[in-house]
Amino acid sequence: MKLLLAGPGRAGRSLFLRAAAAGHEITGVAGRDPAGAAEAALALGTTALEWDAPLPPSDLLVIAVRDDAIGEVAAHLAPLAGEIEAAVHLSGLTPVAVLAPLGGVCAIGSLHPLQTLPDPAVGAARLEGAWMAITSDDNLLSDALFGLARSMGAHPFELPDAAKALYHAAAAAAANYPLAALAMSRRLFEAAGVPFEAAAPLVRAVVDNAFALGPEAALTGPIVRGDVGTVAAQRAAVEAAVPELAEDFLAFGRAVARVAGTTDRFGEVLR
């Protein structure tokens, strides 16, 4: 497949490094920042394109820019895309319709990697085994995107536009909310004189259990058991040692109790 990148940021470069390794041809990199486009093109072994130049013949144009710039970029590239067969953006939230300016010249859709991509090299490696959300009303493009994802070792799945906001909320909850809990945990461990690294095997086991058993079945600890005395002792210790974390600690505790179905046992202890 001949792939063209518009927007040489981390997500686009990660995807294109993975695609190149899978044998796809990279026809060029376009970007408003010439230096950024040149750097990405060098890394991908292809050509940096002038932002206002006609786009080279390609099977797929990938617009990899921030959500609020997708429409503007699509409108800019539409008059230049006469030899483009299809175009997608990489947002897991933005509807495909934002690419409407390109819809008159090619098929349109979206491809969202459900993975964190901190830098191109690490991101490319992480895309193997990642899940990828595919959205398009064009059956031929949808099939092509499924094939592209599979060629990179990813797991494609269909995601309707109507489900994107909820899907994006779920992804944000999975990727970010545990980190808020871990940030709190680190401060509590440090206040207790215990290195945060001690929690690594525990956290990894918890994540493994969540996907092997389901999050509800994987819950353990005093809130699940209804051990009010232990939770009260934890609360007192947090309030004494790191009082600014007490509100967050109790909020997480209430969330755990709701999942475990033990809210009624704790009364004022978690309020």
ZADO-1210 file (C-alpha; in nm, 4 decimals, padded with zeros to 6 digits):
<atoms>
<atom x="00.0000" y="00.0000" z="00.0000" code="MET" pos="1"/>
<atom x="00.1271" y="00.3498" z="-00.0856" code="LYS" pos="2"/>
<atom x="00.0952" y="00.5734" z="00.2204" code="LEU" pos="3"/>
<atom x="00.1313" y="00.9515" z="00.2473" code="LEU" pos="4"/>
<atom x="00.1663" y="01.1301" z="00.5823" code="LEU" pos="5"/>
<atom x="00.0345" y="01.4792" z="00.6539" code="ALA" pos="6"/>
<atom x="00.1491" y="01.5881" z="00.9989" code="GLY" pos="7"/>
<atom x="00.4873" y="01.4555" z="01.1145" code="PRO" pos="8"/>
<atom x="00.4091" y="01.4265" z="01.4857" code="GLY" pos="9"/>
<atom x="00.4547" y="01.1314" z="01.7211" code="ARG" pos="10"/>
<atom x="00.1393" y="00.9433" z="01.6233" code="ALA" pos="11"/>
<atom x="00.1929" y="00.9735" z="01.2497" code="GLY" pos="12"/>
<atom x="00.5594" y="00.8849" z="01.2642" code="ARG" pos="13"/>
<atom x="00.4914" y="00.5875" z="01.4925" code="SER" pos="14"/>
<atom x="00.2291" y="00.4529" z="01.2545" code="LEU" pos="15"/>
<atom x="00.4427" y="00.5080" z="00.9459" code="PHE" pos="16"/>
<atom x="00.7539" y="00.3501" z="01.0974" code="LEU" pos="17"/>
<atom x="00.5434" y="00.0439" z="01.1731" code="ARG" pos="18"/>
<atom x="00.3870" y="00.0484" z="00.8258" code="ALA" pos="19"/>
<atom x="00.7257" y="00.0799" z="00.6559" code="ALA" pos="20"/>
<atom x="00.8569" y="-00.2141" z="00.8575" code="ALA" pos="21"/>
<atom x="00.5540" y="-00.4123" z="00.7373" code="ALA" pos="22"/>
<atom x="00.6502" y="-00.3469" z="00.3761" code="GLY" pos="23"/>
<atom x="00.4282" y="-00.0535" z="00.2830" code="HIS" pos="24"/>
<atom x="00.5640" y="00.2220" z="00.0587" code="GLU" pos="25"/>
<atom x="00.5851" y="00.5730" z="00.2052" code="ILE" pos="26"/>
<atom x="00.5276" y="00.8247" z="-00.0740" code="THR" pos="27"/>
<atom x="00.6113" y="01.1377" z="00.1244" code="GLY" pos="28"/>
<atom x="00.5623" y="01.3541" z="00.4319" code="VAL" pos="29"/>
<atom x="00.3782" y="01.6866" z="00.4206" code="ALA" pos="30"/>
<atom x="00.3754" y="01.9379" z="00.7027" code="GLY" pos="31"/>
<atom x="00.3367" y="02.3086" z="00.7629" code="ARG" pos="32"/>
<atom x="00.6720" y="02.3062" z="00.9422" code="ASP" pos="33"/>
<atom x="00.9351" y="02.2297" z="00.6752" code="PRO" pos="34"/>
<atom x="01.1954" y="02.1258" z="00.9331" code="ALA" pos="35"/>
<atom x="00.9569" y="01.8808" z="01.0997" code="GLY" pos="36"/>
<atom x="00.8539" y="01.7332" z="00.7662" code="ALA" pos="37"/>
<atom x="01.2176" y="01.6964" z="00.6619" code="ALA" pos="38"/>
<atom x="01.3107" y="01.5240" z="00.9885" code="GLU" pos="39"/>
<atom x="01.0210" y="01.2799" z="00.9602" code="ALA" pos="40"/>
<atom x="01.0936" y="01.2124" z="00.5930" code="ALA" pos="41"/>
<atom x="01.4559" y="01.1333" z="00.6728" code="LEU" pos="42"/>
<atom x="01.3514" y="00.8888" z="00.9457" code="ALA" pos="43"/>
<atom x="01.1035" y="00.7224" z="00.7096" code="LEU" pos="44"/>
<atom x="01.3343" y="00.7131" z="00.4088" code="GLY" pos="45"/>
<atom x="01.1065" y="00.9229" z="00.1917" code="THR" pos="46"/>
<atom x="01.0591" y="01.2753" z="00.0552" code="THR" pos="47"/>
<atom x="00.9535" y="01.5892" z="00.2410" code="ALA" pos="48"/>
<atom x="00.6798" y="01.7655" z="00.0433" code="LEU" pos="49"/>
<atom x="00.6065" y="02.1344" z="00.0118" code="GLU" pos="50"/>
<atom x="00.2894" y="02.2190" z="00.2037" code="TRP" pos="51"/>
<atom x="00.1270" y="02.3777" z="-00.1009" code="ASP" pos="52"/>
<atom x="00.2465" y="02.1240" z="-00.3598" code="ALA" pos="53"/>
<atom x="00.0222" y="01.8651" z="-00.5310" code="PRO" pos="54"/>
<atom x="00.0248" y="01.5369" z="-00.3421" code="LEU" pos="55"/>
<atom x="00.1915" y="01.2367" z="-00.5076" code="PRO" pos="56"/>
<atom x="-00.0187" y="00.9367" z="-00.6156" code="PRO" pos="57"/>
<atom x="-00.1023" y="00.7388" z="-00.3005" code="SER" pos="58"/>
<atom x="-00.3482" y="00.4746" z="-00.1868" code="ASP" pos="59"/>
<atom x="-00.3973" y="00.6397" z="00.1510" code="LEU" pos="60"/>
<atom x="-00.3402" y="00.9898" z="00.2872" code="LEU" pos="61"/>
<atom x="-00.3091" y="00.9854" z="00.6663" code="VAL" pos="62"/>
<atom x="-00.3810" y="01.3181" z="00.8374" code="ILE" pos="63"/>
<atom x="-00.2061" y="01.3005" z="01.1727" code="ALA" pos="64"/>
<atom x="-00.2698" y="01.6369" z="01.3374" code="VAL" pos="65"/>
<atom x="-00.4455" y="01.7526" z="01.6543" code="ARG" pos="66"/>
<atom x="-00.8238" y="01.7163" z="01.6506" code="ASP" pos="67"/>
<atom x="-00.9046" y="02.0852" z="01.6120" code="ASP" pos="68"/>
<atom x="-00.6799" y="02.1138" z="01.3039" code="ALA" pos="69"/>
<atom x="-00.8097" y="01.8147" z="01.1054" code="ILE" pos="70"/>
<atom x="-01.0796" y="02.0053" z="00.9178" code="GLY" pos="71"/>
<atom x="-00.8476" y="02.2908" z="00.8288" code="GLU" pos="72"/>
<atom x="-00.5811" y="02.0523" z="00.6989" code="VAL" pos="73"/>
<atom x="-00.8384" y="01.8542" z="00.4995" code="ALA" pos="74"/>
<atom x="-00.9646" y="02.1737" z="00.3367" code="ALA" pos="75"/>
<atom x="-00.6094" y="02.2795" z="00.2509" code="HIS" pos="76"/>
<atom x="-00.5138" y="01.9447" z="00.1003" code="LEU" pos="77"/>
<atom x="-00.8351" y="01.8765" z="-00.0939" code="ALA" pos="78"/>
<atom x="-00.7359" y="02.0815" z="-00.4028" code="PRO" pos="79"/>
<atom x="-00.3975" y="01.9064" z="-00.3993" code="LEU" pos="80"/>
<atom x="-00.5311" y="01.5506" z="-00.3636" code="ALA" pos="81"/>
<atom x="-00.6331" y="01.4644" z="-00.7184" code="GLY" pos="82"/>
<atom x="-00.4244" y="01.1461" z="-00.7164" code="GLU" pos="83"/>
<atom x="-00.5212" y="01.0281" z="-00.3669" code="ILE" pos="84"/>
<atom x="-00.7448" y="00.7195" z="-00.3447" code="GLU" pos="85"/>
<atom x="-00.8485" y="00.7555" z="00.0212" code="ALA" pos="86"/>
<atom x="-00.7844" y="00.9695" z="00.3288" code="ALA" pos="87"/>
<atom x="-00.8137" y="00.9070" z="00.7025" code="VAL" pos="88"/>
<atom x="-00.7451" y="01.0921" z="01.0239" code="HIS" pos="89"/>
<atom x="-00.6108" y="00.9334" z="01.3425" code="LEU" pos="90"/>
<atom x="-00.8537" y="01.0771" z="01.5981" code="SER" pos="91"/>
<atom x="-01.0554" y="00.8447" z="01.8172" code="GLY" pos="92"/>
<atom x="-01.3090" y="01.1209" z="01.8874" code="LEU" pos="93"/>
<atom x="-01.3568" y="01.3355" z="01.5773" code="THR" pos="94"/>
<atom x="-01.6219" y="01.2192" z="01.3269" code="PRO" pos="95"/>
<atom x="-01.5182" y="01.1184" z="00.9777" code="VAL" pos="96"/>
<atom x="-01.7320" y="01.4034" z="00.8392" code="ALA" pos="97"/>
<atom x="-01.4571" y="01.6498" z="00.9325" code="VAL" pos="98"/>
<atom x="-01.2796" y="01.5182" z="00.6210" code="LEU" pos="99"/>
<atom x="-01.5721" y="01.6265" z="00.4000" code="ALA" pos="100"/>
<atom x="-01.3533" y="01.8620" z="00.1922" code="PRO" pos="101"/>
<atom x="-01.1631" y="01.5518" z="00.0784" code="LEU" pos="102"/>
<atom x="-01.4797" y="01.3467" z="00.0320" code="GLY" pos="103"/>
<atom x="-01.5318" y="01.4906" z="-00.3126" code="GLY" pos="104"/>
<atom x="-01.2032" y="01.3511" z="-00.4416" code="VAL" pos="105"/>
<atom x="-01.1492" y="01.0292" z="-00.2454" code="CYS" pos="106"/>
<atom x="-01.2940" y="00.7881" z="00.0108" code="ALA" pos="107"/>
<atom x="-01.2686" y="00.9045" z="00.3730" code="ILE" pos="108"/>
<atom x="-01.2483" y="00.7380" z="00.7134" code="GLY" pos="109"/>
<atom x="-01.0538" y="00.7242" z="01.0376" code="SER" pos="110"/>
<atom x="-00.8008" y="00.4926" z="01.1975" code="LEU" pos="111"/>
<atom x="-00.7324" y="00.5261" z="01.5703" code="HIS" pos="112"/>
<atom x="-00.4552" y="00.3255" z="01.7393" code="PRO" pos="113"/>
<atom x="-00.5660" y="00.2411" z="02.0933" code="LEU" pos="114"/>
<atom x="-00.2162" y="00.2776" z="02.2321" code="GLN" pos="115"/>
<atom x="00.0100" y="00.5344" z="02.3939" code="THR" pos="116"/>
<atom x="00.2795" y="00.6574" z="02.1549" code="LEU" pos="117"/>
<atom x="00.5367" y="00.8574" z="02.3553" code="PRO" pos="118"/>
<atom x="00.7912" y="00.8741" z="02.0737" code="ASP" pos="119"/>
<atom x="00.8094" y="00.7299" z="01.7208" code="PRO" pos="120"/>
<atom x="01.0427" y="00.4361" z="01.7905" code="ALA" pos="121"/>
<atom x="00.8642" y="00.3200" z="02.1057" code="VAL" pos="122"/>
<atom x="00.5253" y="00.3906" z="01.9503" code="GLY" pos="123"/>
<atom x="00.6033" y="00.1848" z="01.6400" code="ALA" pos="124"/>
<atom x="00.7006" y="-00.1127" z="01.8558" code="ALA" pos="125"/>
<atom x="00.3867" y="-00.0786" z="02.0683" code="ARG" pos="126"/>
<atom x="00.1572" y="-00.0839" z="01.7672" code="LEU" pos="127"/>
<atom x="00.2242" y="-00.4550" z="01.7233" code="GLU" pos="128"/>
<atom x="-00.0547" y="-00.6192" z="01.9189" code="GLY" pos="129"/>
<atom x="-00.2439" y="-00.2919" z="01.9699" code="ALA" pos="130"/>
<atom x="-00.6114" y="-00.2563" z="01.8811" code="TRP" pos="131"/>
<atom x="-00.7096" y="-00.0087" z="01.6081" code="MET" pos="132"/>
<atom x="-01.0529" y="00.1493" z="01.5641" code="ALA" pos="133"/>
<atom x="-01.1681" y="00.1695" z="01.2007" code="ILE" pos="134"/>
<atom x="-01.4461" y="00.4050" z="01.0887" code="THR" pos="135"/>
<atom x="-01.5662" y="00.4441" z="00.7294" code="SER" pos="136"/>
<atom x="-01.8905" y="00.4183" z="00.5349" code="ASP" pos="137"/>
<atom x="-01.6896" y="00.3087" z="00.2310" code="ASP" pos="138"/>
<atom x="-01.6664" y="-00.0700" z="00.2342" code="ASN" pos="139"/>
<atom x="-01.3581" y="-00.0850" z="00.0131" code="LEU" pos="140"/>
<atom x="-01.1718" y="00.1616" z="00.2356" code="LEU" pos="141"/>
<atom x="-01.2850" y="-00.0184" z="00.5503" code="SER" pos="142"/>
<atom x="-01.1529" y="-00.3475" z="00.4128" code="ASP" pos="143"/>
<atom x="-00.8255" y="-00.1805" z="00.3155" code="ALA" pos="144"/>
<atom x="-00.7844" y="-00.0305" z="00.6634" code="LEU" pos="145"/>
<atom x="-00.8524" y="-00.3663" z="00.8273" code="PHE" pos="146"/>
<atom x="-00.5850" y="-00.5152" z="00.6043" code="GLY" pos="147"/>
<atom x="-00.3400" y="-00.2356" z="00.6818" code="LEU" pos="148"/>
<atom x="-00.3884" y="-00.2799" z="01.0558" code="ALA" pos="149"/>
<atom x="-00.3443" y="-00.6566" z="01.0361" code="ARG" pos="150"/>
<atom x="-00.0307" y="-00.6183" z="00.8252" code="SER" pos="151"/>
<atom x="00.1220" y="-00.4213" z="01.1134" code="MET" pos="152"/>
<atom x="00.0337" y="-00.6913" z="01.3657" code="GLY" pos="153"/>
<atom x="-00.2563" y="-00.4907" z="01.5097" code="ALA" pos="154"/>
<atom x="-00.6135" y="-00.5959" z="01.5895" code="HIS" pos="155"/>
<atom x="-00.8642" y="-00.3847" z="01.3906" code="PRO" pos="156"/>
<atom x="-01.2253" y="-00.3380" z="01.4956" code="PHE" pos="157"/>
<atom x="-01.5150" y="-00.1365" z="01.3571" code="GLU" pos="158"/>
<atom x="-01.6141" y="00.1780" z="01.5489" code="LEU" pos="159"/>
<atom x="-01.9210" y="00.3779" z="01.4386" code="PRO" pos="160"/>
<atom x="-01.8934" y="00.7559" z="01.4564" code="ASP" pos="161"/>
<atom x="-02.1846" y="00.7601" z="01.7024" code="ALA" pos="162"/>
<atom x="-01.9841" y="00.5545" z="01.9539" code="ALA" pos="163"/>
<atom x="-01.6641" y="00.7583" z="01.9355" code="LYS" pos="164"/>
<atom x="-01.7203" y="00.9935" z="02.2299" code="ALA" pos="165"/>
<atom x="-01.8004" y="00.7051" z="02.4654" code="LEU" pos="166"/>
<atom x="-01.5101" y="00.4998" z="02.3277" code="TYR" pos="167"/>
<atom x="-01.2769" y="00.7958" z="02.3785" code="HIS" pos="168"/>
<atom x="-01.4007" y="00.8376" z="02.7365" code="ALA" pos="169"/>
<atom x="-01.3351" y="00.4681" z="02.7994" code="ALA" pos="170"/>
<atom x="-00.9845" y="00.4969" z="02.6568" code="ALA" pos="171"/>
<atom x="-00.9127" y="00.8040" z="02.8679" code="ALA" pos="172"/>
<atom x="-01.0372" y="00.6254" z="03.1793" code="ALA" pos="173"/>
<atom x="-00.8173" y="00.3233" z="03.1064" code="ALA" pos="174"/>
<atom x="-00.5069" y="00.5250" z="03.0217" code="ALA" pos="175"/>
<atom x="-00.5241" y="00.8125" z="03.2706" code="ASN" pos="176"/>
<atom x="-00.7315" y="00.7279" z="03.5767" code="TYR" pos="177"/>
<atom x="-00.5018" y="00.4475" z="03.6961" code="PRO" pos="178"/>
<atom x="-00.2108" y="00.6924" z="03.6751" code="LEU" pos="179"/>
<atom x="-00.3898" y="00.9310" z="03.9096" code="ALA" pos="180"/>
<atom x="-00.4246" y="00.6440" z="04.1572" code="ALA" pos="181"/>
<atom x="-00.0584" y="00.5512" z="04.1139" code="LEU" pos="182"/>
<atom x="00.0530" y="00.9110" z="04.1670" code="ALA" pos="183"/>
<atom x="-00.1362" y="00.9083" z="04.4962" code="MET" pos="184"/>
<atom x="00.0039" y="00.5662" z="04.5840" code="SER" pos="185"/>
<atom x="00.3602" y="00.6823" z="04.5214" code="ARG" pos="186"/>
<atom x="00.3263" y="00.9726" z="04.7617" code="ARG" pos="187"/>
<atom x="00.1778" y="00.7474" z="05.0293" code="LEU" pos="188"/>
<atom x="00.4530" y="00.4872" z="04.9883" code="PHE" pos="189"/>
<atom x="00.7175" y="00.7582" z="05.0109" code="GLU" pos="190"/>
<atom x="00.5545" y="00.9034" z="05.3225" code="ALA" pos="191"/>
<atom x="00.5731" y="00.5544" z="05.4738" code="ALA" pos="192"/>
<atom x="00.9422" y="00.5256" z="05.3834" code="GLY" pos="193"/>
<atom x="00.8848" y="00.2558" z="05.1212" code="VAL" pos="194"/>
<atom x="01.0141" y="00.2928" z="04.7614" code="PRO" pos="195"/>
<atom x="00.7425" y="00.3189" z="04.5001" code="PHE" pos="196"/>
<atom x="00.9192" y="00.0477" z="04.2963" code="GLU" pos="197"/>
<atom x="00.8042" y="-00.2041" z="04.5557" code="ALA" pos="198"/>
<atom x="00.4537" y="-00.1744" z="04.4104" code="ALA" pos="199"/>
<atom x="00.5542" y="-00.2708" z="04.0551" code="ALA" pos="200"/>
<atom x="00.4916" y="-00.6486" z="04.0841" code="PRO" pos="201"/>
<atom x="00.1609" y="-00.5806" z="04.2592" code="LEU" pos="202"/>
<atom x="00.0408" y="-00.3370" z="03.9940" code="VAL" pos="203"/>
<atom x="00.1390" y="-00.5674" z="03.7083" code="ARG" pos="204"/>
<atom x="-00.0448" y="-00.8561" z="03.8725" code="ALA" pos="205"/>
<atom x="-00.3539" y="-00.6403" z="03.9218" code="VAL" pos="206"/>
<atom x="-00.3613" y="-00.5462" z="03.5524" code="VAL" pos="207"/>
<atom x="-00.3132" y="-00.9101" z="03.4508" code="ASP" pos="208"/>
<atom x="-00.5974" y="-01.0139" z="03.6817" code="ASN" pos="209"/>
<atom x="-00.8262" y="-00.7409" z="03.5478" code="ALA" pos="210"/>
<atom x="-00.8058" y="-00.8819" z="03.1952" code="PHE" pos="211"/>
<atom x="-00.7984" y="-01.2472" z="03.2978" code="ALA" pos="212"/>
<atom x="-01.0857" y="-01.2304" z="03.5472" code="LEU" pos="213"/>
<atom x="-01.2596" y="-00.8998" z="03.4782" code="GLY" pos="214"/>
<atom x="-01.2115" y="-00.5840" z="03.6885" code="PRO" pos="215"/>
<atom x="-01.4887" y="-00.6673" z="03.9345" code="GLU" pos="216"/>
<atom x="-01.3601" y="-01.0172" z="04.0095" code="ALA" pos="217"/>
<atom x="-01.0035" y="-00.8884" z="04.0342" code="ALA" pos="218"/>
<atom x="-01.0837" y="-00.6527" z="04.3228" code="LEU" pos="219"/>
<atom x="-00.9237" y="-00.7442" z="04.6552" code="THR" pos="220"/>
<atom x="-00.8622" y="-00.5709" z="04.9861" code="GLY" pos="221"/>
<atom x="-01.0499" y="-00.4402" z="05.2894" code="PRO" pos="222"/>
<atom x="-01.3211" y="-00.2526" z="05.0996" code="ILE" pos="223"/>
<atom x="-01.4151" y="-00.5685" z="04.9102" code="VAL" pos="224"/>
<atom x="-01.4186" y="-00.7650" z="05.2373" code="ARG" pos="225"/>
<atom x="-01.6193" y="-00.4978" z="05.4179" code="GLY" pos="226"/>
<atom x="-01.3417" y="-00.4504" z="05.6756" code="ASP" pos="227"/>
<atom x="-01.4493" y="-00.1154" z="05.8204" code="VAL" pos="228"/>
<atom x="-01.1816" y="-00.1031" z="06.0898" code="GLY" pos="229"/>
<atom x="-00.8965" y="-00.1400" z="05.8425" code="THR" pos="230"/>
<atom x="-01.0341" y="00.1282" z="05.6113" code="VAL" pos="231"/>
<atom x="-01.0805" y="00.3628" z="05.9076" code="ALA" pos="232"/>
<atom x="-00.7173" y="00.3068" z="06.0070" code="ALA" pos="233"/>
<atom x="-00.6048" y="00.3776" z="05.6508" code="GLN" pos="234"/>
<atom x="-00.8040" y="00.6995" z="05.6435" code="ARG" pos="235"/>
<atom x="-00.6584" y="00.8198" z="05.9713" code="ALA" pos="236"/>
<atom x="-00.3043" y="00.7461" z="05.8536" code="ALA" pos="237"/>
<atom x="-00.3509" y="00.9318" z="05.5250" code="VAL" pos="238"/>
<atom x="-00.5084" y="01.2320" z="05.6965" code="GLU" pos="239"/>
<atom x="-00.2188" y="01.2481" z="05.9426" code="ALA" pos="240"/>
<atom x="00.0695" y="01.1963" z="05.6988" code="ALA" pos="241"/>
<atom x="-00.0459" y="01.3500" z="05.3694" code="VAL" pos="242"/>
<atom x="-00.3689" y="01.5385" z="05.4461" code="PRO" pos="243"/>
<atom x="-00.3920" y="01.6962" z="05.1009" code="GLU" pos="244"/>
<atom x="-00.4479" y="01.3465" z="04.9576" code="LEU" pos="245"/>
<atom x="-00.7279" y="01.2512" z="05.1953" code="ALA" pos="246"/>
<atom x="-01.0088" y="01.3684" z="04.9675" code="GLU" pos="247"/>
<atom x="-00.8729" y="01.1748" z="04.6693" code="ASP" pos="248"/>
<atom x="-00.8097" y="00.8651" z="04.8825" code="PHE" pos="249"/>
<atom x="-01.1701" y="00.8641" z="05.0021" code="LEU" pos="250"/>
<atom x="-01.3055" y="00.9297" z="04.6516" code="ALA" pos="251"/>
<atom x="-01.1164" y="00.6299" z="04.5158" code="PHE" pos="252"/>
<atom x="-01.2389" y="00.4264" z="04.8117" code="GLY" pos="253"/>
<atom x="-01.6001" y="00.5159" z="04.7367" code="ARG" pos="254"/>
<atom x="-01.5513" y="00.4148" z="04.3737" code="ALA" pos="255"/>
<atom x="-01.4087" y="00.0781" z="04.4817" code="VAL" pos="256"/>
<atom x="-01.6994" y="00.0245" z="04.7206" code="ALA" pos="257"/>
<atom x="-01.9506" y="00.0914" z="04.4426" code="ARG" pos="258"/>
<atom x="-01.7832" y="-00.1642" z="04.2160" code="VAL" pos="259"/>
<atom x="-01.7596" y="-00.4151" z="04.5011" code="ALA" pos="260"/>
<atom x="-02.1175" y="-00.3538" z="04.6153" code="GLY" pos="261"/>
<atom x="-02.0100" y="-00.2734" z="04.9720" code="THR" pos="262"/>
<atom x="-02.1004" y="00.0969" z="04.9934" code="THR" pos="263"/>
<atom x="-02.3641" y="00.0431" z="05.2642" code="ASP" pos="264"/>
<atom x="-02.1121" y="-00.1148" z="05.5022" code="ARG" pos="265"/>
<atom x="-01.8915" y="00.1905" z="05.5371" code="PHE" pos="266"/>
<atom x="-02.1230" y="00.4712" z="05.6449" code="GLY" pos="267"/>
<atom x="-01.9145" y="00.7746" z="05.7407" code="GLU" pos="268"/>
<atom x="-01.5773" y="00.6025" z="05.7016" code="VAL" pos="269"/>
<atom x="-01.5524" y="00.6857" z="05.3319" code="LEU" pos="270"/>
<atom x="-01.7353" y="01.0189" z="05.3434" code="ARG" pos="271"/>
</atoms>
